[in-house]
Amino acid sequence: MSSVADEVKRRRTFAIISHPDAGKSTMTEALALHARMISEAGAIHGKAGRKSTVSDWMEMEKARGISVSSTALQFNYTPAGWSDDDEPAVINLVDTPGHADFSEDTYRVLTAVDAAVMLIDAAKGLEPQTLKLFQVCRHRGIPVITVINKWDRPGQTPLELIDEISERIGLTPTPLYFPVGIAGDFRGLLDRRTGRYIHFTRTAGGAKIAPEEIMDAEAAAAREGDEWVAASEESALLTEMGQDHDQELFLAGETSPMIFSSAMLNFGVRQLLETLVELAPAPAGRTDLDGTVREPTDPFSAVVFKVQAGMDASHRDRLAYMRIVSGEFERGMVVTHAQTGKPFATKYAQAVFGRDRSTVDTAYPGDVVGLVNATALAPGDTLFNDPKVQFPPIPSFAPEHFSSLRATTADKYKQFRKGMDQLDSEGVVQVLRNDLRGDASPVLAAVGPMQFEVVTARLKSEFNVDTVIDPLGYTLARRTDAESADELNRQRGVEVFTRTDGALLALFSDKWRLQYIEKEHPDLTLEPLVATAD
């Protein structure tokens, strides 16, 4: 039987961060294909007849071609060159929402991973959502592997993209594989560490693993001519500039191994998997509220980072995703819920792959386990076995959009209230209340307006409640206290609410109203909320 330490060494837990439409869901599917988890890859924007990705299951996701929910995919992978006696690596890919409106959900996921893959569109380069999420990674000390995707389409040159990343975010790319063929004419990859050429062959619709042919530099030059010469010369230039991989600098967040790929064609996907196994860090210890590090080999502990309901219409269950921080998890074990001090039984523990589930009997640090019907758990909660530990809570993003919500008919109030309590506890949206508006018309606070659409869609599909959203004229929020609330409520363009976690939030019509009140009433408590990591 393997020890916890041995199991930790095998594990790599990561997330993919990207701007919408950079190919994140397609890459997720391609990785699962290469790990033999599925036999044929799908794509959100695939051709007619090509199935949709298994990691995107909500109707809204299918209709709009976006990722709204989070899913966790676990698979084994044996890199080329490993012997039959070697235990395979265990890959935990925590999929994240791709749309900017769901940044807060992605932020939670990034608290549960040890590395990130930054996926960049070859034509568009760094985009706003990618930049925002990269800053979260930098703030949390998460090392980043960069993948330039869509190299099968026209785009920028490799050196332009490398320069953009260096200049805009101060991260030095160190390409491990350099593309042979310009963007739009993707022929293969130059392995910069061996000098060999990896030539790819397309498959029908990109639904199967692309065959690879590996050859030495002489054979590559004979086959590709000027394209091989150009790639070799640019690779040599990078070496002269010191842009070769250095593991210590990568783990310190100063450099980023880079790969060029086409997730749609399954080019460069194996290389990404091998890079993750070779270079991404194994699970490490986590610091608790007291400043003590809980090491992976310590007794069991875990952090809940996501709660999701509505995944299975036939069961109406609620799934809490926990990232195991330390120790061995065994299904059925009774642990302690740090926030309440109460025991929590783990009888129903599952691994989740899109909508597919399987029972988990044991799991180790780095693994993500879904606990079914975990109504007492919320994002940021800690579970543990003695000795006691409690990890820092996951902060909420500063909301920028505000609307009131009400049921269209009074006879649905009980279902409406039940649905709102559930969505609030999942963190789908922040729910604000005050005495003036009452429970029948709570105020929803969101990072992006699409969160409101998710709320109304789920209330309809899961609770059979039709609702009406009324936008409010507020644009920003500040944390306040009870001593300041009365004066703030007397001000024009301000309203104070209580969030479900007990925090008092003052909503302002615009930044000028906030600046005026701060100037006229400097004694009032008005604290900025966490918006991003900076």
C-alpha positions in Angstrom: 0.0 0.0 0.0 1.4 3.4 -1.0 2.2 5.9 1.7 0.6 9.4 1.7 4.1 10.8 0.8 4.3 8.5 -2.3 0.8 9.5 -3.4 1.6 13.2 -3.1 4.6 12.8 -5.3 2.4 11.4 -8.1 -0.1 14.2 -8.1 -0.4 17.3 -10.2 -3.4 19.6 -9.6 -3.9 22.6 -11.9 -6.4 24.9 -13.5 -6.6 26.5 -17.0 -7.0 30.2 -17.0 -7.9 32.1 -20.2 -10.0 34.8 -21.8 -13.3 33.6 -23.2 -13.0 31.8 -26.5 -9.3 31.1 -26.2 -10.1 27.4 -26.4 -10.1 26.4 -22.7 -12.9 23.8 -22.9 -11.5 22.3 -26.1 -8.1 22.0 -24.4 -9.7 20.3 -21.4 -11.3 17.8 -23.7 -8.1 17.2 -25.6 -6.2 16.5 -22.4 -8.9 14.0 -21.4 -8.5 12.4 -24.9 -4.8 12.0 -24.5 -5.2 10.4 -21.1 -7.6 7.9 -22.7 -10.5 9.1 -20.5 -12.6 9.6 -23.6 -12.4 8.1 -27.1 -13.3 11.2 -29.1 -12.9 14.9 -28.4 -15.7 17.4 -28.6 -15.7 21.2 -28.8 -18.0 24.0 -27.7 -17.8 25.6 -31.2 -17.2 22.3 -33.0 -18.4 21.3 -36.4 -21.9 20.0 -37.0 -22.2 16.5 -35.7 -19.2 16.9 -33.3 -20.4 16.3 -29.8 -20.3 19.0 -27.1 -17.6 18.8 -24.5 -18.4 16.7 -21.5 -17.1 19.3 -19.0 -19.8 21.8 -20.1 -23.2 20.5 -19.2 -25.5 23.5 -18.4 -28.0 24.4 -21.1 -26.7 28.0 -21.0 -23.2 26.7 -21.6 -24.3 24.7 -24.6 -26.4 27.5 -26.0 -23.8 30.2 -25.7 -20.6 28.3 -26.1 -19.3 29.4 -22.7 -18.3 27.7 -19.4 -20.3 28.8 -16.4 -19.9 26.0 -13.9 -16.7 24.4 -12.5 -15.9 20.7 -12.8 -13.1 18.5 -11.6 -11.5 15.9 -13.9 -9.1 13.3 -12.5 -7.1 10.9 -14.7 -3.9 8.9 -14.7 -1.2 9.6 -17.2 2.0 7.7 -18.0 4.5 9.9 -19.8 6.6 8.6 -22.7 9.7 7.0 -21.4 8.3 5.8 -18.1 8.6 2.0 -17.5 5.8 -0.4 -16.9 6.8 -0.6 -13.3 6.3 3.1 -12.7 3.1 4.2 -11.1 1.3 6.7 -13.4 1.0 10.3 -12.6 -2.4 11.4 -11.2 -3.7 14.6 -12.9 -6.4 16.7 -11.3 -7.7 19.3 -13.7 -10.0 21.7 -12.1 -12.0 23.3 -14.9 -13.1 26.9 -14.4 -15.7 29.3 -15.8 -14.3 31.0 -18.8 -16.6 34.0 -18.9 -15.5 37.2 -17.2 -18.8 37.5 -15.4 -17.8 34.4 -13.4 -14.4 35.6 -12.3 -15.3 35.1 -8.6 -15.9 31.4 -9.2 -12.5 31.1 -11.0 -10.8 32.9 -8.1 -12.2 30.2 -5.7 -10.9 27.4 -8.0 -7.4 29.0 -8.0 -7.3 28.5 -4.2 -7.5 24.8 -4.8 -4.6 24.2 -7.3 -0.8 24.1 -7.3 -0.2 25.3 -10.8 -2.0 27.0 -13.7 -2.0 26.8 -17.5 -2.4 30.2 -19.0 -4.0 29.7 -22.4 -3.5 32.5 -24.9 -5.1 32.9 -28.4 -2.2 33.1 -30.9 -4.0 35.9 -32.8 -5.2 38.0 -29.9 -2.4 37.7 -27.4 -2.9 38.7 -23.8 -6.6 39.6 -23.1 -8.2 41.3 -20.1 -9.6 38.2 -18.4 -6.3 36.4 -18.8 -4.4 39.4 -17.3 -6.8 39.5 -14.3 -6.5 35.8 -13.6 -2.8 35.9 -14.0 -2.6 38.5 -11.3 -4.5 36.2 -9.0 -2.0 33.5 -9.7 0.9 35.8 -9.0 -0.7 37.0 -5.8 -1.2 33.4 -4.6 2.3 32.3 -5.8 1.0 29.8 -8.3 3.5 28.9 -11.0 2.2 29.3 -14.6 2.8 27.3 -17.7 1.9 29.3 -20.9 0.3 27.7 -23.9 -0.1 29.6 -27.1 -3.3 28.0 -28.6 -4.9 28.1 -32.1 -1.5 27.9 -33.9 -3.4 26.3 -36.8 -5.0 29.7 -37.5 -3.4 33.0 -38.6 -1.9 35.0 -35.7 1.1 36.8 -34.4 4.7 35.6 -34.6 6.2 33.6 -31.7 8.7 36.3 -30.8 5.9 39.0 -30.8 3.9 36.9 -28.3 6.9 36.2 -26.2 7.8 40.0 -26.1 4.2 40.9 -25.2 4.1 38.6 -22.2 7.5 39.8 -21.0 6.6 43.5 -21.3 3.0 43.5 -20.1 3.1 41.1 -17.1 6.8 40.8 -16.3 6.8 37.0 -16.8 9.7 35.7 -18.9 8.5 32.9 -21.3 11.0 30.0 -21.7 9.6 28.0 -24.7 10.1 24.2 -24.3 8.7 23.6 -27.7 8.9 26.1 -30.6 6.5 26.0 -33.6 7.7 24.9 -37.0 5.5 26.8 -39.5 3.9 30.2 -39.0 0.6 30.6 -37.3 -2.0 29.2 -39.7 0.5 26.6 -41.1 1.2 24.5 -38.0 3.5 21.6 -39.1 5.1 20.5 -35.8 7.2 21.4 -32.8 11.0 21.8 -32.3 11.8 20.3 -28.9 14.3 22.9 -27.7 15.9 20.6 -25.1 16.6 17.7 -27.4 16.8 19.5 -30.8 14.5 16.9 -32.3 11.4 17.6 -34.5 7.9 16.4 -33.7 5.7 16.4 -36.8 1.9 16.1 -36.4 -0.6 14.6 -38.8 -4.2 15.9 -38.8 -7.1 13.5 -38.1 -10.6 13.9 -39.3 -12.2 16.9 -37.5 -9.4 16.7 -34.9 -11.5 14.2 -33.0 -8.7 11.7 -32.5 -5.1 11.9 -31.1 -2.9 13.4 -33.8 -0.2 10.9 -34.8 3.4 12.1 -34.2 6.6 11.4 -36.1 9.8 12.3 -34.3 13.0 12.9 -36.3 16.4 14.4 -35.9 17.4 17.9 -37.0 18.9 16.7 -40.4 15.7 14.9 -41.3 13.6 17.8 -40.1 15.6 20.2 -42.3 15.2 17.9 -45.3 11.4 17.7 -44.8 10.5 21.3 -43.7 13.3 23.3 -45.4 13.1 27.0 -44.6 10.4 26.6 -41.9 12.8 24.4 -39.9 15.7 26.8 -40.4 13.6 29.7 -39.2 12.4 27.9 -36.1 16.0 26.7 -35.3 17.4 30.2 -35.7 14.7 31.8 -33.4 15.2 29.1 -30.9 18.9 29.8 -30.8 18.2 33.5 -30.4 16.1 32.7 -27.3 19.0 30.6 -25.9 21.4 33.6 -26.4 18.9 35.8 -24.5 18.9 33.3 -21.6 15.3 32.2 -22.2 15.8 28.5 -21.5 13.9 26.7 -18.8 15.1 27.1 -15.2 13.0 25.1 -12.7 13.9 27.3 -9.7 12.8 30.5 -11.5 9.6 28.8 -12.8 8.5 27.8 -9.3 9.4 31.3 -8.1 7.0 32.8 -10.6 9.6 34.6 -12.6 9.6 32.5 -15.8 7.0 30.4 -17.6 7.6 27.3 -19.7 5.9 27.8 -23.0 4.3 25.4 -25.5 2.6 26.1 -28.9 -0.5 24.1 -29.6 -3.8 23.6 -31.4 -6.3 22.0 -29.0 -8.8 21.7 -31.9 -6.3 19.5 -33.8 -4.8 17.9 -30.7 -1.4 19.3 -31.7 0.9 19.9 -28.7 -1.4 18.4 -26.2 0.8 15.5 -25.2 3.7 17.9 -24.8 1.5 19.9 -22.3 0.7 16.8 -20.3 4.4 15.7 -20.2 5.4 19.2 -19.1 2.8 19.2 -16.3 4.1 15.9 -15.0 7.7 16.9 -15.2 7.7 20.5 -14.1 4.5 21.4 -12.2 4.9 21.1 -8.4 3.3 18.3 -6.3 0.9 19.3 -3.6 2.5 21.3 -0.7 1.6 22.4 2.8 -1.0 25.1 3.4 -0.8 27.8 6.1 -3.8 28.0 8.5 -5.3 31.0 10.3 -2.7 30.7 13.1 0.2 30.8 10.7 1.0 27.1 11.1 1.7 25.0 8.0 -0.4 21.9 7.6 1.9 19.5 5.7 0.5 17.0 3.2 1.6 14.1 5.4 -0.3 15.5 8.5 -3.7 14.1 9.5 -6.6 14.7 7.1 -7.7 18.2 6.2 -9.5 19.8 3.2 -10.9 23.1 2.0 -14.3 23.4 0.3 -13.8 25.7 -2.7 -17.0 25.2 -4.7 -20.6 24.2 -4.0 -22.8 23.3 -6.9 -26.4 22.1 -7.2 -28.6 21.3 -10.1 -26.0 19.0 -11.8 -28.4 16.0 -11.8 -32.1 16.9 -12.4 -33.2 13.5 -11.4 -31.6 13.7 -7.9 -31.8 17.4 -7.0 -28.6 17.0 -5.0 -26.0 19.4 -3.9 -22.3 18.8 -4.4 -19.5 20.4 -2.4 -16.0 20.2 -4.0 -13.2 19.9 -1.5 -9.5 20.0 -2.2 -7.6 17.6 0.1 -4.8 19.5 1.8 -3.3 16.7 4.0 -3.6 13.1 5.0 -5.6 10.2 3.5 -9.3 10.5 2.8 -11.4 7.4 3.2 -15.1 7.4 2.3 -17.3 7.2 5.3 -14.8 8.8 7.7 -16.3 11.3 10.1 -14.5 14.6 10.1 -15.0 17.9 11.9 -16.5 21.0 10.2 -14.2 23.8 11.5 -16.7 26.6 11.1 -19.4 24.9 13.3 -17.3 22.4 15.3 -19.8 19.7 14.4 -19.0 16.2 13.0 -19.5 15.7 9.3 -20.0 12.2 7.8 -18.5 11.6 4.3 -20.6 8.6 3.3 -21.3 9.9 -0.2 -18.0 10.9 -1.8 -17.7 11.1 -5.6 -15.3 12.0 -8.4 -17.0 14.2 -11.0 -16.2 14.3 -14.7 -18.7 16.6 -16.3 -22.0 15.0 -15.5 -20.4 11.5 -15.0 -19.8 10.4 -11.4 -18.0 7.6 -9.7 -17.7 6.7 -6.0 -14.4 7.7 -4.3 -13.2 5.3 -1.6 -9.8 6.9 -1.0 -8.1 10.1 -2.0 -4.9 12.1 -1.2 -3.6 15.6 -1.0 -4.2 17.4 -4.3 -7.3 15.4 -5.1 -10.7 17.0 -5.5 -13.6 15.1 -4.1 -17.3 15.9 -4.4 -19.4 15.5 -1.2 -23.0 14.9 -2.0 -25.9 16.6 -0.1 -23.4 18.6 1.9 -26.0 21.3 2.9 -23.9 22.5 5.8 -20.8 23.4 3.7 -20.0 26.6 1.9 -17.0 27.8 -0.1 -14.0 28.5 2.1 -15.0 26.0 4.8 -12.4 23.6 6.4 -12.9 19.9 7.2 -10.3 18.1 9.4 -9.3 15.3 11.7 -7.5 16.2 14.9 -5.4 18.2 15.4 -7.7 21.0 14.7 -7.0 23.3 11.7 -8.9 26.1 10.0 -7.7 27.6 6.8 -8.3 31.3 5.8 -11.7 32.0 4.2 -11.9 32.7 0.5 -12.6 36.4 0.0 -15.6 37.6 -2.1 -15.0 39.8 -5.1 -16.3 43.4 -5.1 -19.7 43.3 -6.9 -20.2 45.8 -9.7 -23.8 45.0 -10.8 -26.9 45.2 -8.6 -30.5 44.1 -9.2 -33.6 43.3 -7.1 -35.3 40.0 -7.6 -38.9 39.0 -7.0 -41.2 36.1 -7.8 -43.9 36.9 -10.3 -46.6 35.3 -8.1 -46.9 35.4 -4.3 -47.9 31.7 -4.0 -44.4 30.7 -5.0 -42.8 32.6 -2.2 -41.8 29.5 -0.2 -40.0 28.0 -3.3 -38.5 31.3 -4.1 -37.0 31.7 -0.6 -35.7 28.1 -0.6 -34.1 28.6 -4.0 -32.5 31.9 -3.0 -31.0 30.3 0.1 -29.5 27.5 -1.9 -28.0 29.8 -4.6 -26.7 32.1 -2.0 -25.0 29.3 -0.1 -23.4 28.0 -3.3 -21.9 31.5 -4.0 -23.7 31.8 -7.3 -24.4 35.4 -6.4 -24.2 37.6 -3.3 -27.6 38.2 -1.7 -28.2 41.4 0.2 -31.2 42.3 2.4 -32.4 45.2 4.5 -35.6 45.9 6.5 -37.0 48.3 3.9 -37.0 45.8 1.0 -37.7 42.6 3.0 -37.1 39.0 2.1 -39.6 39.1 -0.8 -37.4 41.3 -2.9 -33.7 40.7 -2.0 -31.0 42.5 -3.8 -28.5 40.5 -5.9 -24.9 41.7 -6.1 -22.7 40.3 -8.9 -19.3 40.7 -10.6 -21.1 40.4 -14.0 -24.7 40.6 -15.2 -24.7 37.0 -16.5 -24.7 35.8 -12.9 -28.3 37.2 -12.8 -29.3 35.0 -15.8 -27.9 31.9 -14.0 -30.0 32.8 -10.9 -33.3 33.2 -12.8 -32.7 30.2 -15.0 -31.9 27.9 -12.1 -34.9 29.2 -10.0 -37.1 28.3 -13.0 -35.6 24.9 -13.8 -35.0 23.6 -10.2 -37.7 25.3 -8.2 -40.4 26.1 -10.9 -40.3 29.8 -9.9 -40.7 32.6 -12.5 -38.9 35.7 -11.4 -38.4 39.3 -12.5 -35.1 41.1 -12.3 -35.1 44.9 -11.7 -31.7 46.6 -12.2 -30.8 49.1 -9.5 -28.9 52.3 -9.9 -25.9 51.3 -7.9 -22.4 50.7 -9.3 -20.1 50.0 -6.4 -20.0 48.7 -2.8 -18.0 49.4 0.3 -17.9 47.5 3.6 -19.2 49.5 6.5 -20.3 49.0 10.2 -23.3 49.5 12.3 -22.1 52.8 13.7 -21.9 54.3 10.2 -25.1 52.7 8.8 -27.6 55.2 10.1 -25.8 58.2 8.6 -25.2 56.4 5.3 -28.9 55.6 5.0 -29.7 59.3 5.3 -27.5 60.1 2.3 -28.9 60.4 -1.2 -27.7 57.7 -3.6 -26.7 55.3 -0.8 -28.3 52.2 0.7 -27.0 49.9 3.3 -27.6 46.1 3.2 -26.6 43.0 5.2 -24.9 40.2 3.3 -25.7 36.7 4.3 -22.3 36.3 6.0 -23.2 39.2 8.2 -21.1 41.9 6.5 -22.7 45.3 6.1 -22.4 46.7 2.6 -23.1 50.3 1.6 -24.1 50.6 -2.1 -23.3 53.8 -4.0 -24.8 55.2 -7.2 -21.4 56.2 -8.6 -17.8 56.9 -7.5 -18.5 60.6 -7.3 -21.2 60.1 -4.7 -18.7 57.9 -2.7 -16.0 60.5 -3.0 -18.3 63.2 -1.8 -19.4 61.3 1.3 -15.9 60.3 2.1 -14.9 64.0 2.0 -17.9 65.2 4.0 -17.9 62.4 6.5 -14.4 61.2 7.0 -15.3 59.4 10.3 -17.6 56.9 8.5 -16.3 53.4 7.9 -16.0 52.7 4.2 -13.6 49.9 3.3 -12.9 48.6 -0.2 -13.9 45.0 -0.9 -11.6 42.5 -2.6 -11.9 43.1 -6.3 -8.8 41.4 -7.6 -5.7 40.1 -6.1 -3.8 43.4 -6.3 
